[in-house]
Amino acid sequence: MRICKLATTAALAIAAGWAGEVPRPAQPLNLKTPSGESLSLESLRGKVVLVKFFLTECRHCQRTATTIMPIYREWRPRGLEVLGVAINPDAPQRIPEFRQRFGVTYPIALGDRSTLTTFADLSVVAQFFLPYIFMVDRQGIIRREHGGGDQAFYNAEDRNLREGLDGLLKQTRQARKANSKGSKKS
């Protein structure tokens, strides 16, 4: 039993070590929606973006969708955008039901395992759990990253999402205030 725990701990530590360092520039994300429209992370530059990789049938991913929606509605006027990336092969058929069942109004695009491993800077052989969430600042820098195995984050999901996103939204406001004070002195 003890050897099993040690092996599991070592495997998780190795997998975590394979992920990219944070903060880091976000990899390009150029995706298609189920209706064939193009959607890119670059097109959202200037906004704080929560990128969520998920499976439509994953109950943890479904719960996270219901947690994200009130935050999205409340903070979208402050510059928050959410981009869902469904990576299950049958996602095009399942997304309409997912949207309706969980009240999702943010954009959802289609991806696959390699889309996530590339964006997360993970080894192609890395194991990961979903949902996998990234918080990207207005300049396109990943500031926070939470894989589905991050129990501390997901046990207090609403609070942790709000704290992380609010911090990124406030950073920009503070920078604008500092810039406007500097320009008034000139």
N, C-alpha and C positions, 0 to 999 in steps of 0.2 A: 504494500500500500504506500509506504513512504517513498519507494523508488518511483512509483507511478506519479505521485505528487511532484517529485523533483523533476521528472521527465516533462511533465506538463508545464511546470513553471519555466523550465529551460526553453521549451518549444515556444511558449508565449513571449519570452524575452527575446529570442532570436527573431521571431516574426515581427515584433515591435521594432527591433533594430533594423529591419529591412525597409521600414517606412521612411519617407523623406523627412528631413529636419524641418521644423516649423520655427520661425517663419521662413517661407520660401515663395518664389514666384509660382503662381498657378500655371500648370501646363495648359496649352490651348484645349478648349472643348468645343468642337464643331459637330453638332448633332442634328438629328432630324426628329420632328414630332411625329406622332402616329399618322397625321394627315399629310406628312411630307414637307412641312415647312422647315426651313433652316433655323437653328437656334445656336448661338454661340455665347460663351462666357465673355468674350471680348466685347460683344454688343451691350453688355451690362456694366462695362467699366464706368466708374463714377458712382456706382451704387455699392452698398454692402450686400454681398450675396451669400446666402446659405445654399450650398450644393449638397443635395441628399441623394446618394445612390441607394437603391432599394429594390426589393422584389414585391410585386403587387400582392402576392399571397402570404407574405411573411407577417405574422401577427405583431411582431415588434415594429416592423416598418409601418404597419397600419396605425398602431398606437402613436407613433411619432408623427404621422400625418395629422392626426387630430390634435396633437400638441402644437404643431407648427402653425396651423391655420389661424388661430386667434392672434398669434404674434404677428403673422404676415398681415392680417387685416389692420391691426393696430399700428404697426410700424412701417408699412409701405409708404405712407406719406413722408416719413423721415428719411427715406432712401433705401429701405430694405427690399431686396428681391429674393425670391426663392426659386431654385431650379431643381426640379426632381429629375433623376435619371433612372428609369426602370431598366434593369439588366436581365430580367427573365426573358427567355426566347419567345414566349407567348404574350409578352407585354402589349403589343398592338391591339390584341383582342381583349385584354383584361383592363386596360387603362380606363375606358369609359365607365365600367362598373366601379372601379376603384375610386374615380373622381366622385361619382354620385354617392356611393356608400359612405365615404369619409369627408365629403364636403370640400374637396380639394379644388381650389381655383388657380393655384400657381401653375406656371408652365411645367409640363412633363415632356421630356425627350426620351429617346431610345438609345440605349448603350448595351454593352456586354461586359463580360469579365475583364477583357483587356482594356476597355475604356477606363474602368476603375483602377486597375493596377498601374496603368500609365499615369493617370491623374494623381494617384496617391504615391507615386514613386515607389511602388512595391515590387518585389521580385515576382516574376511570372509564376513561381511555384509557391508563393506565400499563401497561407490560409488566412481568411478574414471572415468576419461576421458582419451582418447587415442589421440595421441601416448603417451606412458609413457617411458621416457628416463632416463637411468642411465649412469654415467661416472665412470668407475672402473679403479683404478690405477694398476700399474704393480704387486703390491703385493696382489691384490684381494680385495681391500678396495673400497667400494662405496664412492666417494668423492662428487658427485653431483647427484641430483634426481629431475626430472621435470615431473610431471603429465600433462596430456593434458589440465587441467584447469589452468595451470600456464601461464596466458595471457602475463605477462611481458616477460617471457622467449620466448614464441612462436611468439610474435610480432616482435622480433628481432632475430629470430631463427638462421640465419647464423652466425651473430656476436657472439651470446651467445654460440653456439656450438664451434666455433673456439676459443674463449677466454678460455672456460673451458677445452677443449681438449689440446690446446697448453700449458696451464699451467701445466697439468699433464705430458705431454711429456717433458717439460722443467725441471720439478722437477727431473726426473730421470737423465737427462743429467747433471744437477747441482750436484746431489749426486755422480755420477760417477767421475766428476771432483774433487770433494772434497776428494773422496776415493783415487784417483790417486795421489793427492798432499800429502795426509797423508802417502801413501806407499813410495813415493820418499824420504820423510824425514827419514824414518827408516833406 
